[in-house]
Amino acid sequence: MEDNEIAGEGRIITLMEAAQILGTSYPTAHRMACSGELKAFRLRNSWRTSTAACEEYVRRRFAEQARICQSVEER
């Protein structure tokens, strides 16, 4: 485990890094963090999240989309 890793949370990253991982802009990642959509925390004047939080967000979105597609197919 690296110095900036927390058990089960992966590596701690900035929102800029999270935006790159998620393929979005920094302002979008910031809005996601502020709304609670992306698990994140403030460290003084900047936001931090984790690689695990980004992975969890992507898994949640895939699951939501799969449910939507399945409900459309059942009609």
MDTraj code that builds the backbone (N, CA, C; nanometers):
import mdtraj as md
import numpy as np

residues = "MET GLU ASP ASN GLU ILE ALA GLY GLU GLY ARG ILE ILE THR LEU MET GLU ALA ALA GLN ILE LEU GLY THR SER TYR PRO THR ALA HIS ARG MET ALA CYS SER GLY GLU LEU LYS ALA PHE ARG LEU ARG ASN SER TRP ARG THR SER THR ALA ALA CYS GLU GLU TYR VAL ARG ARG ARG PHE ALA GLU GLN ALA ARG ILE CYS GLN SER VAL GLU GLU ARG".split()
xyz = np.array([
    [0.0843, -0.1178, 0.0000],
    [0.0000, 0.0000, 0.0000],
    [0.0891, 0.1244, 0.0000],
    [0.0581, 0.2195, -0.0896],
    [0.1355, 0.3430, -0.0981],
    [0.1009, 0.4368, 0.0165],
    [0.1851, 0.5391, 0.0382],
    [0.1625, 0.6355, 0.1456],
    [0.0287, 0.7074, 0.1336],
    [-0.0148, 0.7350, 0.0098],
    [-0.1390, 0.8105, -0.0076],
    [-0.2586, 0.7197, -0.0333],
    [-0.2514, 0.5943, 0.0089],
    [-0.3631, 0.5018, -0.0019],
    [-0.4194, 0.4736, 0.1361],
    [-0.5500, 0.4599, 0.1415],
    [-0.6190, 0.4255, 0.2646],
    [-0.6905, 0.2934, 0.2383],
    [-0.6815, 0.2018, 0.3308],
    [-0.7405, 0.0690, 0.3128],
    [-0.8853, 0.0794, 0.2638],
    [-0.9130, 0.0180, 0.1504],
    [-1.0472, 0.0164, 0.0948],
    [-1.0865, 0.1406, 0.0177],
    [-1.0081, 0.2454, 0.0251],
    [-1.0420, 0.3699, -0.0431],
    [-0.9532, 0.3980, -0.1634],
    [-0.8489, 0.3207, -0.1820],
    [-0.7596, 0.3460, -0.2942],
    [-0.6718, 0.4671, -0.2671],
    [-0.6259, 0.5262, -0.3745],
    [-0.5356, 0.6409, -0.3662],
    [-0.6158, 0.7696, -0.3524],
    [-0.5725, 0.8589, -0.2651],
    [-0.6360, 0.9899, -0.2486],
    [-0.5904, 1.0786, -0.3639],
    [-0.6866, 1.1428, -0.4304],
    [-0.6569, 1.2232, -0.5492],
    [-0.7296, 1.3576, -0.5413],
    [-0.6868, 1.4501, -0.6253],
    [-0.7523, 1.5801, -0.6359],
    [-0.8747, 1.5669, -0.7266],
    [-0.9596, 1.6675, -0.7240],
    [-1.0750, 1.6658, -0.8148],
    [-1.0323, 1.6792, -0.9601],
    [-0.9193, 1.7432, -0.9850],
    [-0.8690, 1.7521, -1.1223],
    [-0.8350, 1.6115, -1.1727],
    [-0.7696, 1.5321, -1.0877],
    [-0.7383, 1.3936, -1.1251],
    [-0.8672, 1.3127, -1.1413],
    [-0.9642, 1.3350, -1.0527],
    [-1.0924, 1.2646, -1.0621],
    [-1.1627, 1.3005, -1.1927],
    [-1.1576, 1.4274, -1.2291],
    [-1.2200, 1.4703, -1.3547],
    [-1.1578, 1.3971, -1.4732],
    [-1.0266, 1.3810, -1.4714],
    [-0.9593, 1.3084, -1.5792],
    [-1.0016, 1.1620, -1.5808],
    [-1.0086, 1.1003, -1.4637],
    [-1.0505, 0.9599, -1.4553],
    [-1.1930, 0.9428, -1.5065],
    [-1.2813, 1.0358, -1.4689],
    [-1.4223, 1.0255, -1.5062],
    [-1.4518, 1.0805, -1.6456],
    [-1.3530, 1.1427, -1.7073],
    [-1.3720, 1.1974, -1.8415],
    [-1.4649, 1.3171, -1.8422],
    [-1.4502, 1.4025, -1.7424],
    [-1.5354, 1.5202, -1.7314],
    [-1.4488, 1.6423, -1.7017],
    [-1.5110, 1.7557, -1.6883],
    [-1.4368, 1.8776, -1.6576],
    [-1.4219, 1.8934, -1.5065],
    [-1.3299, 1.9794, -1.4654],
    [-1.3136, 2.0072, -1.3230],
    [-1.4416, 2.0655, -1.2629],
    [-1.5070, 2.1645, -1.3297],
    [-1.6300, 2.2184, -1.2701],
    [-1.7379, 2.1115, -1.2476],
    [-1.7481, 2.0161, -1.3389],
    [-1.8457, 1.9088, -1.3214],
    [-1.8079, 1.8205, -1.2034],
    [-1.6808, 1.7859, -1.1912],
    [-1.6348, 1.7053, -1.0777],
    [-1.6593, 1.7812, -0.9472],
    [-1.6392, 1.9106, -0.9485],
    [-1.6620, 1.9933, -0.8302],
    [-1.8099, 1.9922, -0.7917],
    [-1.8979, 2.0091, -0.8893],
    [-2.0417, 2.0042, -0.8615],
    [-2.0814, 1.8677, -0.8058],
    [-2.0247, 1.7613, -0.8617],
    [-2.0546, 1.6263, -0.8141],
    [-2.0100, 1.6093, -0.6688],
    [-1.8953, 1.6644, -0.6339],
    [-1.8457, 1.6555, -0.4962],
    [-1.9339, 1.7370, -0.4026],
    [-1.9687, 1.8583, -0.4422],
    [-2.0514, 1.9457, -0.3566],
    [-2.1903, 1.8873, -0.3337],
    [-2.2443, 1.8202, -0.4336],
    [-2.3797, 1.7641, -0.4209],
    [-2.3799, 1.6298, -0.3489],
    [-2.2622, 1.5702, -0.3311],
    [-2.2553, 1.4391, -0.2680],
    [-2.2644, 1.3240, -0.3659],
    [-2.2790, 1.3564, -0.4930],
    [-2.2869, 1.2529, -0.5966],
    [-2.1549, 1.1752, -0.6052],
    [-2.0442, 1.2456, -0.5847],
    [-1.9115, 1.1841, -0.5797],
    [-1.8602, 1.2004, -0.4371],
    [-1.8283, 1.0895, -0.3743],
    [-1.7777, 1.0924, -0.2371],
    [-1.6452, 1.1687, -0.2341],
    [-1.6394, 1.2782, -0.1563],
    [-1.5208, 1.3634, -0.1520],
    [-1.5190, 1.4389, -0.0196],
    [-1.4066, 1.5016, 0.0091],
    [-1.3940, 1.5820, 0.1307],
    [-1.3052, 1.7024, 0.1034],
    [-1.3230, 1.8048, 0.1871],
    [-1.2406, 1.9252, 0.1741],
    [-1.1198, 1.9133, 0.2637],
    [-1.0076, 1.9547, 0.2116],
    [-0.8835, 1.9618, 0.2868],
    [-0.8351, 2.1058, 0.2731],
    [-0.8641, 2.1842, 0.3740],
    [-0.8418, 2.3290, 0.3713],
    [-0.9171, 2.3901, 0.2545],
    [-0.8481, 2.4421, 0.1544],
    [-0.9174, 2.5092, 0.0444],
    [-0.9335, 2.4244, -0.0803],
    [-0.9056, 2.2960, -0.0712],
    [-0.9181, 2.2132, -0.1907],
    [-0.9928, 2.0839, -0.1590],
    [-1.0462, 2.0245, -0.2613],
    [-1.1223, 1.9013, -0.2484],
    [-1.0341, 1.7819, -0.2781],
    [-1.0641, 1.6714, -0.2115],
    [-0.9971, 1.5436, -0.2364],
    [-1.1034, 1.4348, -0.2464],
    [-1.0743, 1.3348, -0.3231],
    [-1.1575, 1.2164, -0.3342],
    [-1.0630, 1.0981, -0.3448],
    [-1.1114, 0.9861, -0.3905],
    [-1.0241, 0.8702, -0.4030],
    [-1.0529, 0.7959, -0.5325],
    [-0.9580, 0.7133, -0.5712],
    [-0.9796, 0.6321, -0.6907],
    [-1.0963, 0.5373, -0.6677],
    [-1.1107, 0.4869, -0.5457],
    [-1.2221, 0.3966, -0.5144],
    [-1.3560, 0.4690, -0.5264],
    [-1.3625, 0.5960, -0.4853],
    [-1.4862, 0.6737, -0.4973],
    [-1.5235, 0.6929, -0.6444],
    [-1.4237, 0.7158, -0.7286],
    [-1.4493, 0.7294, -0.8731],
    [-1.5006, 0.5979, -0.9303],
    [-1.4386, 0.4877, -0.8917],
    [-1.4820, 0.3557, -0.9390],
    [-1.6237, 0.3253, -0.8928],
    [-1.6545, 0.3603, -0.7677],
    [-1.7890, 0.3383, -0.7139],
    [-1.8915, 0.4199, -0.7927],
    [-1.8576, 0.5445, -0.8242],
    [-1.9477, 0.6296, -0.9015],
    [-1.9767, 0.5670, -1.0382],
    [-1.8725, 0.5199, -1.1050],
    [-1.8900, 0.4593, -1.2378],
    [-1.9755, 0.3332, -1.2275],
    [-1.9512, 0.2489, -1.1275],
    [-2.0320, 0.1274, -1.1090],
    [-2.1790, 0.1627, -1.0873],
    [-2.2043, 0.2651, -1.0038],
    [-2.3422, 0.3091, -0.9779],
    [-2.4106, 0.3555, -1.1056],
    [-2.3389, 0.4334, -1.1850],
    [-2.3970, 0.4846, -1.3102],
    [-2.4258, 0.3721, -1.4096],
    [-2.3343, 0.2750, -1.4213],
    [-2.3578, 0.1603, -1.5090],
    [-2.4804, 0.0824, -1.4630],
    [-2.4936, 0.0613, -1.3323],
    [-2.6079, -0.0135, -1.2788],
    [-2.7387, 0.0609, -1.3063],
    [-2.7385, 0.1928, -1.2866],
    [-2.8578, 0.2729, -1.3149],
    [-2.8959, 0.2628, -1.4617],
    [-2.7971, 0.2720, -1.5495],
    [-2.8247, 0.2670, -1.6925],
    [-2.8756, 0.1289, -1.7324],
    [-2.8211, 0.0240, -1.6723],
    [-2.8667, -0.1120, -1.7020],
    [-3.0127, -0.1286, -1.6622],
    [-3.0519, -0.0733, -1.5464],
    [-3.1924, -0.0806, -1.5030],
    [-3.2833, -0.0058, -1.5998],
    [-3.2379, 0.1097, -1.6463],
    [-3.3173, 0.1877, -1.7411],
    [-3.3347, 0.1102, -1.8710],
    [-3.2273, 0.0540, -1.9231],
    [-3.2339, -0.0216, -2.0485],
    [-3.3228, -0.1444, -2.0340],
    [-3.3129, -0.2097, -1.9194],
    [-3.3926, -0.3301, -1.8973],
    [-3.5417, -0.2956, -1.8907],
    [-3.5744, -0.1853, -1.8271],
    [-3.7160, -0.1464, -1.8181],
    [-3.7711, -0.1083, -1.9541],
    [-3.6895, -0.0507, -2.0403],
    [-3.7318, -0.0153, -2.1755],
    [-3.7532, -0.1417, -2.2571],
    [-3.6661, -0.2400, -2.2422],
    [-3.6784, -0.3659, -2.3161],
    [-3.8021, -0.4440, -2.2748],
    [-3.8449, -0.4313, -2.1503],
    [-3.9601, -0.5057, -2.0996],
    [-4.0921, -0.4485, -2.1498],
    [-4.0913, -0.3307, -2.2038],
    [-4.2167, -0.2684, -2.2515],
    [-4.2665, -0.3314, -2.3757],
])
top = md.Topology()
chain = top.add_chain()
for i, resn in enumerate(residues, 1):
    res = top.add_residue(resn, chain, resSeq=i)
    for name in ("N", "CA", "C"):
        top.add_atom(name, md.element.get_by_symbol(name[0]), res)
traj = md.Trajectory(xyz[None], top)
